[in-house]
Amino acid sequence: MDEIDIPEGLRYTNEDEWVRLEEGRAVIGVTDFAQQQLGDIVFVELPEVGTRVERGDPFGVIESVKAVSDLYAPVSGTISEINGELTERPEAVNEDCYGDGWMIAIESVDAAEQVSLLDAQAYQKHVAERQT
């Protein structure tokens, strides 16, 4: 397996999503570990802007040449933005999962829910445990 990129400053979930917290909103995507496990991404299905999501519930689907997986909301809130580019270029998730491959932004994030998210060190440990 390739080296796994786990940037500091982001938060993570046990389901392999990353979260960048910004002024009352959360930008979300899948981690480098997730995209490596999936392989070549061929399709991403995202919800409509304005959709309300609850932490832990599926918000979309990601499909690769190997598998189809649900995407889970790491926090509750309302979808304020989606990355429409992924419709035409789902491979952006493989190329730049923490940048151009972002998926959704959620507004009105509950600060209490942020506590359940993992920091980079805790997520690194979580990934390492699954690789052994």
Z-matrix of the N, CA and C atoms (Angstrom, degrees):
N
C 1 1.457
C 2 1.524 1 109.00
N 3 1.320 2 114.65 1 142.12
C 4 1.464 3 120.39 2 178.16
C 5 1.525 4 110.18 3 -65.65
N 6 1.311 5 115.02 4 163.41
C 7 1.462 6 121.05 5 173.17
C 8 1.530 7 108.01 6 -59.90
N 9 1.316 8 116.87 7 140.74
C 10 1.459 9 121.28 8 -177.77
C 11 1.525 10 109.50 9 -101.68
N 12 1.326 11 115.48 10 128.27
C 13 1.456 12 122.04 11 178.97
C 14 1.529 13 109.09 12 -89.51
N 15 1.321 14 116.92 13 118.86
C 16 1.468 15 122.71 14 178.01
C 17 1.523 16 106.85 15 -128.88
N 18 1.340 17 117.34 16 88.09
C 19 1.467 18 120.19 17 -175.87
C 20 1.531 19 113.18 18 -64.65
N 21 1.331 20 114.81 19 141.65
C 22 1.469 21 121.14 20 170.46
C 23 1.532 22 107.27 21 -67.99
N 24 1.304 23 117.36 22 157.59
C 25 1.457 24 120.80 23 175.32
C 26 1.512 25 113.96 24 89.74
N 27 1.324 26 117.23 25 -10.61
C 28 1.462 27 120.88 26 174.16
C 29 1.516 28 107.85 27 -104.63
N 30 1.319 29 116.42 28 165.28
C 31 1.460 30 122.15 29 173.27
C 32 1.529 31 106.28 30 -113.86
N 33 1.331 32 116.59 31 160.58
C 34 1.460 33 121.43 32 -172.18
C 35 1.526 34 110.82 33 -138.16
N 36 1.342 35 115.01 34 161.46
C 37 1.462 36 120.57 35 175.81
C 38 1.524 37 109.21 36 -118.15
N 39 1.316 38 115.73 37 163.48
C 40 1.462 39 120.95 38 175.01
C 41 1.526 40 111.48 39 -67.71
N 42 1.335 41 117.02 40 -16.65
C 43 1.468 42 122.04 41 179.67
C 44 1.525 43 111.59 42 -93.15
N 45 1.320 44 117.29 43 10.18
C 46 1.470 45 123.99 44 173.47
C 47 1.523 46 114.62 45 73.45
N 48 1.322 47 116.58 46 34.72
C 49 1.461 48 120.74 47 167.78
C 50 1.525 49 108.39 48 -102.82
N 51 1.324 50 115.70 49 150.66
C 52 1.465 51 120.52 50 172.14
C 53 1.528 52 108.41 51 -109.58
N 54 1.326 53 114.84 52 155.68
C 55 1.457 54 122.08 53 -178.64
C 56 1.528 55 108.43 54 -135.23
N 57 1.331 56 115.84 55 126.49
C 58 1.468 57 120.81 56 171.97
C 59 1.522 58 106.58 57 -108.03
N 60 1.329 59 116.48 58 112.22
C 61 1.461 60 121.61 59 -177.48
C 62 1.518 61 109.77 60 -85.25
N 63 1.331 62 116.02 61 128.96
C 64 1.467 63 122.73 62 -179.86
C 65 1.520 64 108.15 63 -140.32
N 66 1.303 65 119.42 64 124.09
C 67 1.468 66 124.56 65 169.14
C 68 1.528 67 115.02 66 25.47
N 69 1.316 68 117.88 67 64.37
C 70 1.462 69 121.26 68 174.60
C 71 1.513 70 115.37 69 80.34
N 72 1.318 71 117.13 70 6.85
C 73 1.462 72 119.04 71 175.97
C 74 1.523 73 109.09 72 -136.10
N 75 1.326 74 114.32 73 162.74
C 76 1.455 75 121.17 74 179.97
C 77 1.523 76 108.94 75 -128.37
N 78 1.329 77 116.77 76 126.23
C 79 1.461 78 122.17 77 172.77
C 80 1.526 79 105.92 78 -95.95
N 81 1.343 80 116.18 79 135.16
C 82 1.464 81 121.02 80 -168.76
C 83 1.526 82 111.06 81 -131.29
N 84 1.324 83 115.41 82 144.74
C 85 1.455 84 122.06 83 173.85
C 86 1.517 85 109.00 84 -156.90
N 87 1.331 86 116.87 85 -172.73
C 88 1.457 87 120.49 86 176.41
C 89 1.520 88 109.24 87 -99.39
N 90 1.313 89 115.82 88 151.53
C 91 1.461 90 121.65 89 -175.89
C 92 1.526 91 112.11 90 -76.14
N 93 1.309 92 114.58 91 166.11
C 94 1.457 93 121.72 92 175.05
C 95 1.529 94 109.92 93 -58.83
N 96 1.313 95 117.92 94 -41.00
C 97 1.466 96 121.20 95 177.50
C 98 1.521 97 110.21 96 -58.56
N 99 1.327 98 117.50 97 -46.23
C 100 1.469 99 121.32 98 -179.00
C 101 1.524 100 111.36 99 -61.88
N 102 1.330 101 117.33 100 -46.87
C 103 1.459 102 118.62 101 -177.13
C 104 1.534 103 110.94 102 -68.23
N 105 1.333 104 118.15 103 -31.50
C 106 1.465 105 119.73 104 175.72
C 107 1.528 106 110.86 105 -67.95
N 108 1.332 107 116.23 106 -40.19
C 109 1.463 108 120.33 107 179.27
C 110 1.528 109 111.30 108 -65.37
N 111 1.323 110 115.89 109 -39.02
C 112 1.472 111 120.34 110 -178.11
C 113 1.525 112 112.41 111 -72.87
N 114 1.311 113 117.19 112 -35.08
C 115 1.465 114 119.91 113 -174.44
C 116 1.518 115 110.05 114 87.08
N 117 1.326 116 117.27 115 -154.09
C 118 1.464 117 121.71 116 -175.47
C 119 1.529 118 111.47 117 -65.35
N 120 1.332 119 116.32 118 116.18
C 121 1.463 120 122.41 119 179.80
C 122 1.530 121 108.57 120 -77.08
N 123 1.342 122 115.90 121 128.53
C 124 1.464 123 120.41 122 -178.14
C 125 1.531 124 113.23 123 -116.14
N 126 1.350 125 117.76 124 -13.75
C 127 1.463 126 120.25 125 -177.20
C 128 1.518 127 109.57 126 -160.03
N 129 1.333 128 116.26 127 138.80
C 130 1.460 129 122.26 128 174.42
C 131 1.525 130 107.63 129 -132.97
N 132 1.329 131 116.66 130 125.82
C 133 1.470 132 122.15 131 176.48
C 134 1.519 133 107.89 132 -109.93
N 135 1.333 134 115.62 133 122.51
C 136 1.460 135 121.74 134 -177.80
C 137 1.522 136 110.17 135 -119.78
N 138 1.336 137 117.63 136 156.02
C 139 1.470 138 121.08 137 179.87
C 140 1.533 139 111.13 138 -74.70
N 141 1.320 140 115.64 139 170.68
C 142 1.461 141 121.04 140 176.48
C 143 1.521 142 110.21 141 -80.13
N 144 1.327 143 115.61 142 149.60
C 145 1.460 144 121.09 143 172.77
C 146 1.532 145 107.72 144 -58.07
N 147 1.322 146 116.29 145 138.29
C 148 1.458 147 121.39 146 -179.01
C 149 1.521 148 113.30 147 98.05
N 150 1.320 149 117.36 148 -11.19
C 151 1.463 150 121.72 149 178.74
C 152 1.528 151 109.43 150 -70.35
N 153 1.321 152 116.65 151 134.68
C 154 1.471 153 121.88 152 175.91
C 155 1.526 154 108.10 153 -89.26
N 156 1.327 155 117.39 154 131.44
C 157 1.466 156 122.00 155 177.80
C 158 1.521 157 109.23 156 -122.61
N 159 1.310 158 115.11 157 149.67
C 160 1.461 159 121.83 158 176.51
C 161 1.523 160 108.93 159 -110.91
N 162 1.303 161 116.46 160 142.97
C 163 1.471 162 121.27 161 179.77
C 164 1.527 163 109.97 162 -52.08
N 165 1.330 164 115.68 163 130.81
C 166 1.461 165 121.55 164 177.83
C 167 1.513 166 114.90 165 92.39
N 168 1.333 167 117.09 166 -14.27
C 169 1.468 168 120.19 167 -179.84
C 170 1.529 169 110.37 168 -86.37
N 171 1.344 170 117.16 169 148.96
C 172 1.466 171 119.71 170 175.61
C 173 1.533 172 110.66 171 -63.82
N 174 1.341 173 116.26 172 138.92
C 175 1.465 174 119.54 173 176.16
C 176 1.524 175 111.74 174 -119.08
N 177 1.309 176 117.37 175 -8.86
C 178 1.456 177 120.44 176 -178.54
C 179 1.509 178 110.87 177 -175.49
N 180 1.344 179 114.26 178 -171.72
C 181 1.458 180 121.40 179 -177.42
C 182 1.517 181 108.68 180 -135.97
N 183 1.329 182 116.29 181 142.20
C 184 1.458 183 121.86 182 173.06
C 185 1.526 184 107.17 183 -123.87
N 186 1.327 185 115.02 184 133.26
C 187 1.458 186 120.22 185 -176.67
C 188 1.525 187 109.12 186 -123.92
N 189 1.325 188 114.54 187 135.23
C 190 1.464 189 120.40 188 176.95
C 191 1.525 190 108.13 189 -124.86
N 192 1.325 191 114.79 190 -179.53
C 193 1.461 192 118.97 191 177.09
C 194 1.528 193 110.78 192 -67.40
N 195 1.341 194 117.44 193 -17.90
C 196 1.463 195 121.99 194 -178.27
C 197 1.529 196 114.55 195 -98.86
N 198 1.335 197 117.24 196 -33.52
C 199 1.467 198 119.24 197 -168.56
C 200 1.527 199 111.93 198 -160.67
N 201 1.331 200 114.53 199 164.32
C 202 1.459 201 122.65 200 170.77
C 203 1.526 202 106.15 201 -117.47
N 204 1.333 203 116.76 202 130.05
C 205 1.465 204 120.83 203 -177.03
C 206 1.520 205 110.49 204 -133.30
N 207 1.327 206 115.71 205 144.88
C 208 1.456 207 120.87 206 171.92
C 209 1.523 208 109.30 207 -75.43
N 210 1.326 209 115.12 208 152.08
C 211 1.459 210 123.15 209 172.59
C 212 1.519 211 106.94 210 -106.85
N 213 1.326 212 117.86 211 133.94
C 214 1.461 213 121.66 212 -174.53
C 215 1.523 214 111.63 213 -112.95
N 216 1.317 215 115.58 214 137.34
C 217 1.466 216 121.34 215 179.31
C 218 1.528 217 109.42 216 -69.90
N 219 1.328 218 117.50 217 121.20
C 220 1.463 219 120.10 218 178.73
C 221 1.527 220 112.90 219 -78.06
N 222 1.324 221 116.55 220 -18.04
C 223 1.464 222 123.03 221 178.21
C 224 1.524 223 108.84 222 -143.82
N 225 1.322 224 115.98 223 160.30
C 226 1.468 225 121.51 224 176.70
C 227 1.525 226 109.59 225 -88.52
N 228 1.318 227 115.74 226 151.99
C 229 1.453 228 120.38 227 177.35
C 230 1.511 229 110.89 228 157.85
N 231 1.310 230 116.15 229 -167.00
C 232 1.456 231 122.65 230 -178.72
C 233 1.522 232 109.52 231 -110.71
N 234 1.319 233 116.18 232 132.33
C 235 1.464 234 121.25 233 178.56
C 236 1.525 235 107.97 234 -65.46
N 237 1.327 236 116.12 235 118.86
C 238 1.469 237 120.82 236 -179.07
C 239 1.520 238 112.37 237 -103.85
N 240 1.316 239 116.09 238 -19.02
C 241 1.462 240 120.31 239 -177.80
C 242 1.522 241 108.57 240 -158.65
N 243 1.333 242 116.24 241 144.58
C 244 1.456 243 121.10 242 171.50
C 245 1.520 244 108.52 243 -125.60
N 246 1.305 245 116.13 244 156.19
C 247 1.455 246 121.38 245 177.55
C 248 1.531 247 108.32 246 -89.52
N 249 1.325 248 115.95 247 87.54
C 250 1.454 249 122.11 248 -178.85
C 251 1.517 250 113.38 249 -62.82
N 252 1.330 251 117.31 250 -20.64
C 253 1.467 252 121.15 251 178.70
C 254 1.529 253 111.44 252 -59.88
N 255 1.339 254 116.94 253 -27.35
C 256 1.460 255 119.76 254 -176.71
C 257 1.522 256 112.50 255 -68.62
N 258 1.333 257 117.84 256 -19.17
C 259 1.459 258 120.78 257 175.88
C 260 1.522 259 110.04 258 -62.57
N 261 1.324 260 116.05 259 -44.50
C 262 1.467 261 121.71 260 -179.21
C 263 1.523 262 112.69 261 -87.97
N 264 1.336 263 116.69 262 -30.43
C 265 1.464 264 120.90 263 -175.28
C 266 1.535 265 111.64 264 -131.98
N 267 1.332 266 117.58 265 66.51
C 268 1.474 267 118.60 266 179.62
C 269 1.517 268 112.86 267 -61.57
N 270 1.331 269 117.12 268 -21.85
C 271 1.461 270 120.75 269 179.75
C 272 1.530 271 112.30 270 -65.54
N 273 1.335 272 117.38 271 -12.73
C 274 1.476 273 120.51 272 175.86
C 275 1.529 274 110.78 273 -58.87
N 276 1.337 275 117.19 274 -27.41
C 277 1.464 276 120.31 275 177.38
C 278 1.526 277 109.67 276 -63.71
N 279 1.334 278 117.40 277 -41.21
C 280 1.467 279 121.10 278 177.85
C 281 1.523 280 111.66 279 -70.61
N 282 1.311 281 116.35 280 -38.56
C 283 1.460 282 121.39 281 -174.07
C 284 1.527 283 113.41 282 -74.83
N 285 1.345 284 117.16 283 -37.39
C 286 1.467 285 121.13 284 -173.51
C 287 1.529 286 109.41 285 -156.53
N 288 1.332 287 116.19 286 69.01
C 289 1.470 288 120.20 287 -172.59
C 290 1.522 289 113.33 288 -61.91
N 291 1.344 290 117.98 289 -26.61
C 292 1.468 291 120.70 290 -179.51
C 293 1.527 292 112.69 291 -94.80
N 294 1.317 293 117.60 292 -2.70
C 295 1.464 294 122.08 293 -178.62
C 296 1.518 295 110.47 294 -123.16
N 297 1.337 296 116.98 295 -102.83
C 298 1.463 297 121.72 296 -177.39
C 299 1.526 298 113.02 297 -61.28
N 300 1.321 299 117.46 298 -19.16
C 301 1.461 300 121.11 299 -178.65
C 302 1.519 301 114.81 300 -90.32
N 303 1.348 302 118.08 301 12.49
C 304 1.466 303 120.42 302 176.47
C 305 1.533 304 108.76 303 -59.59
N 306 1.321 305 117.87 304 159.47
C 307 1.466 306 120.44 305 -174.36
C 308 1.518 307 114.78 306 -114.58
N 309 1.324 308 116.66 307 -57.82
C 310 1.463 309 119.59 308 -176.45
C 311 1.526 310 110.01 309 -139.36
N 312 1.334 311 114.50 310 162.57
C 313 1.463 312 121.88 311 169.37
C 314 1.521 313 107.05 312 -123.27
N 315 1.325 314 115.81 313 136.48
C 316 1.466 315 122.65 314 -179.90
C 317 1.518 316 108.18 315 -117.11
N 318 1.348 317 115.87 316 130.06
C 319 1.472 318 122.47 317 176.31
C 320 1.523 319 110.46 318 -95.05
N 321 1.313 320 115.69 319 164.88
C 322 1.466 321 123.38 320 175.73
C 323 1.519 322 111.68 321 60.14
N 324 1.302 323 115.68 322 46.83
C 325 1.457 324 120.91 323 -178.97
C 326 1.526 325 109.51 324 -75.18
N 327 1.320 326 116.36 325 131.04
C 328 1.456 327 123.27 326 178.81
C 329 1.534 328 109.05 327 -74.83
N 330 1.302 329 116.23 328 120.86
C 331 1.467 330 120.98 329 -178.03
C 332 1.527 331 111.61 330 -58.47
N 333 1.319 332 118.13 331 -33.22
C 334 1.463 333 121.21 332 -179.46
C 335 1.526 334 111.45 333 -63.99
N 336 1.319 335 117.82 334 -32.52
C 337 1.467 336 120.88 335 179.66
C 338 1.528 337 111.91 336 -71.23
N 339 1.301 338 116.81 337 -25.14
C 340 1.466 339 120.48 338 -178.28
C 341 1.524 340 111.43 339 -64.28
N 342 1.322 341 116.56 340 -25.39
C 343 1.465 342 121.77 341 -178.62
C 344 1.528 343 110.87 342 -63.41
N 345 1.345 344 117.71 343 -30.31
C 346 1.462 345 121.20 344 -177.20
C 347 1.529 346 112.88 345 -77.37
N 348 1.324 347 117.32 346 -10.21
C 349 1.456 348 120.62 347 -178.88
C 350 1.528 349 110.20 348 -79.27
N 351 1.329 350 115.97 349 148.00
C 352 1.460 351 122.11 350 -178.58
C 353 1.525 352 111.12 351 -85.70
N 354 1.334 353 116.93 352 145.97
C 355 1.460 354 119.06 353 170.24
C 356 1.529 355 107.62 354 -83.82
N 357 1.329 356 117.10 355 177.66
C 358 1.467 357 121.29 356 -174.84
C 359 1.533 358 111.73 357 -59.98
N 360 1.338 359 117.98 358 -41.22
C 361 1.461 360 120.63 359 -178.57
C 362 1.531 361 111.44 360 -66.30
N 363 1.324 362 117.03 361 -42.85
C 364 1.464 363 120.55 362 179.76
C 365 1.528 364 110.86 363 -66.30
N 366 1.334 365 116.82 364 -38.21
C 367 1.468 366 119.60 365 178.41
C 368 1.533 367 110.24 366 -68.45
N 369 1.337 368 117.08 367 -40.14
C 370 1.472 369 120.77 368 176.76
C 371 1.524 370 110.07 369 -56.83
N 372 1.327 371 116.67 370 -44.10
C 373 1.458 372 121.17 371 178.59
C 374 1.521 373 110.71 372 -63.35
N 375 1.322 374 117.18 373 -42.49
C 376 1.467 375 122.55 374 179.50
C 377 1.537 376 110.22 375 -60.13
N 378 1.315 377 117.03 376 -44.58
C 379 1.463 378 121.49 377 179.20
C 380 1.539 379 109.90 378 -65.53
N 381 1.314 380 117.25 379 -45.58
C 382 1.475 381 121.43 380 -178.58
C 383 1.536 382 111.10 381 -59.51
N 384 1.321 383 117.00 382 -40.30
C 385 1.462 384 120.98 383 179.64
C 386 1.528 385 111.13 384 -62.88
N 387 1.310 386 117.67 385 -33.45
C 388 1.470 387 121.53 386 -178.15
C 389 1.529 388 111.98 387 -80.58
N 390 1.312 389 117.13 388 -17.19
C 391 1.466 390 120.37 389 -178.70
C 392 1.526 391 112.86 390 -89.03
N 393 1.323 392 117.81 391 -9.72
C 394 1.452 393 119.68 392 -177.01
C 395 1.507 394 111.93 393 -91.53
